[in-house]
Amino acid sequence: MIVRSLLIFAALVGAAFGDVRAQLEPFLEQHCYDCHDDFDAEGDLNLLDLKFDPKNPRNLAIWKNVFYRVEDGEMPPKKKKRP
């Protein structure tokens, strides 16, 4: 629930100030890039290079999947530091 609130807050702040990705960057750095960057890209997911473009249906679907995997507790894995 905290993660969801954090991401919703980031989206609202980003919408107000025009840069959602910048608002999410600290979370991604702390919890995601170890496994999902341009070098590792586990699960063929490179979040480091993935733009935030909700007008693009494919891009939006990827970000929704990321959101739900985190919200459901599937990511980050239990062996990693979790939010």
C-alpha atoms as a printed R data frame, in Angstrom:
   type eleno elety resid chain resno      x       y       z
1  ATOM     1    CA   MET     A     1  0.000   0.000   0.000
2  ATOM     2    CA   ILE     A     2  2.865   2.366   0.792
3  ATOM     3    CA   VAL     A     3  4.440   1.669  -2.591
4  ATOM     4    CA   ARG     A     4  1.161   2.346  -4.360
5  ATOM     5    CA   SER     A     5  0.723   5.624  -2.512
6  ATOM     6    CA   LEU     A     6  4.301   6.588  -3.300
7  ATOM     7    CA   LEU     A     7  3.909   5.867  -7.009
8  ATOM     8    CA   ILE     A     8  0.548   7.639  -7.203
9  ATOM     9    CA   PHE     A     9  2.046  10.631  -5.436
10 ATOM    10    CA   ALA     A    10  5.011  10.610  -7.818
11 ATOM    11    CA   ALA     A    11  2.653  10.461 -10.798
12 ATOM    12    CA   LEU     A    12  0.586  13.378  -9.498
13 ATOM    13    CA   VAL     A    13  3.643  15.478  -8.722
14 ATOM    14    CA   GLY     A    14  5.147  14.532 -12.072
15 ATOM    15    CA   ALA     A    15  1.952  15.453 -13.888
16 ATOM    16    CA   ALA     A    16  1.945  18.799 -12.141
17 ATOM    17    CA   PHE     A    17  5.591  19.466 -12.917
18 ATOM    18    CA   GLY     A    18  5.889  17.589 -16.200
19 ATOM    19    CA   ASP     A    19  8.455  14.874 -15.380
20 ATOM    20    CA   VAL     A    20  7.095  11.679 -13.836
21 ATOM    21    CA   ARG     A    21 10.260   9.736 -14.569
22 ATOM    22    CA   ALA     A    22 12.370  12.121 -12.479
23 ATOM    23    CA   GLN     A    23 10.009  11.606  -9.555
24 ATOM    24    CA   LEU     A    24 10.327   7.807  -9.818
25 ATOM    25    CA   GLU     A    25 14.079   7.743 -10.361
26 ATOM    26    CA   PRO     A    26 15.120   7.424  -6.671
27 ATOM    27    CA   PHE     A    27 12.789   4.445  -6.224
28 ATOM    28    CA   LEU     A    28 14.052   2.782  -9.403
29 ATOM    29    CA   GLU     A    29 17.670   3.325  -8.409
30 ATOM    30    CA   GLN     A    30 17.149   1.870  -4.948
31 ATOM    31    CA   HIS     A    31 14.976  -1.107  -5.859
32 ATOM    32    CA   CYS     A    32 15.098  -1.938  -9.577
33 ATOM    33    CA   TYR     A    33 18.270  -1.111 -11.496
34 ATOM    34    CA   ASP     A    34 20.422  -3.841  -9.923
35 ATOM    35    CA   CYS     A    35 18.521  -6.366 -12.034
36 ATOM    36    CA   HIS     A    36 16.725  -4.291 -14.669
37 ATOM    37    CA   ASP     A    37 19.317  -1.987 -16.216
38 ATOM    38    CA   ASP     A    38 20.967  -1.901 -19.639
39 ATOM    39    CA   PHE     A    39 23.542  -4.505 -18.553
40 ATOM    40    CA   ASP     A    40 21.452  -7.155 -16.758
41 ATOM    41    CA   ALA     A    41 17.881  -6.619 -18.059
42 ATOM    42    CA   GLU     A    42 16.517  -9.654 -16.232
43 ATOM    43    CA   GLY     A    43 13.244 -10.790 -17.736
44 ATOM    44    CA   ASP     A    44 14.149  -8.707 -20.801
45 ATOM    45    CA   LEU     A    45 13.197  -5.597 -18.827
46 ATOM    46    CA   ASN     A    46 15.564  -2.632 -19.002
47 ATOM    47    CA   LEU     A    47 14.038   0.066 -16.806
48 ATOM    48    CA   LEU     A    48 17.091   2.274 -17.109
49 ATOM    49    CA   ASP     A    49 16.398   3.004 -20.780
50 ATOM    50    CA   LEU     A    50 12.592   2.658 -20.696
51 ATOM    51    CA   LYS     A    51 11.002   6.041 -21.236
52 ATOM    52    CA   PHE     A    52  7.821   7.045 -19.435
53 ATOM    53    CA   ASP     A    53  5.377   7.620 -22.286
54 ATOM    54    CA   PRO     A    54  1.827   6.818 -21.146
55 ATOM    55    CA   LYS     A    55  0.423   7.946 -24.508
56 ATOM    56    CA   ASN     A    56  2.116   4.916 -26.080
57 ATOM    57    CA   PRO     A    57 -0.071   1.859 -25.310
58 ATOM    58    CA   ARG     A    58  2.858  -0.585 -25.265
59 ATOM    59    CA   ASN     A    59  4.900   1.655 -22.979
60 ATOM    60    CA   LEU     A    60  1.935   2.174 -20.654
61 ATOM    61    CA   ALA     A    61  1.341  -1.587 -20.489
62 ATOM    62    CA   ILE     A    62  4.953  -2.171 -19.416
63 ATOM    63    CA   TRP     A    63  4.761   0.463 -16.673
64 ATOM    64    CA   LYS     A    64  1.417  -0.913 -15.468
65 ATOM    65    CA   ASN     A    65  2.974  -4.375 -15.263
66 ATOM    66    CA   VAL     A    66  5.903  -2.967 -13.262
67 ATOM    67    CA   PHE     A    67  3.485  -1.183 -10.930
68 ATOM    68    CA   TYR     A    68  1.361  -4.281 -10.305
69 ATOM    69    CA   ARG     A    69  4.395  -6.564  -9.784
70 ATOM    70    CA   VAL     A    70  5.675  -4.165  -7.101
71 ATOM    71    CA   GLU     A    71  2.231  -3.672  -5.576
72 ATOM    72    CA   ASP     A    72  1.625  -7.435  -5.386
73 ATOM    73    CA   GLY     A    73  4.987  -7.946  -3.666
74 ATOM    74    CA   GLU     A    74  6.523  -9.937  -6.526
75 ATOM    75    CA   MET     A    75  9.192  -7.310  -7.049
76 ATOM    76    CA   PRO     A    76 11.705  -6.640  -5.759
77 ATOM    77    CA   PRO     A    77 12.403 -10.303  -4.959
78 ATOM    78    CA   LYS     A    78 12.355 -11.303  -1.314
79 ATOM    79    CA   LYS     A    79 16.151 -11.655  -1.258
80 ATOM    80    CA   LYS     A    80 16.533  -7.957  -2.153
81 ATOM    81    CA   LYS     A    81 15.831  -4.857  -0.065
82 ATOM    82    CA   ARG     A    82 12.135  -4.111  -0.353
83 ATOM    83    CA   PRO     A    83 10.188  -0.882   0.014
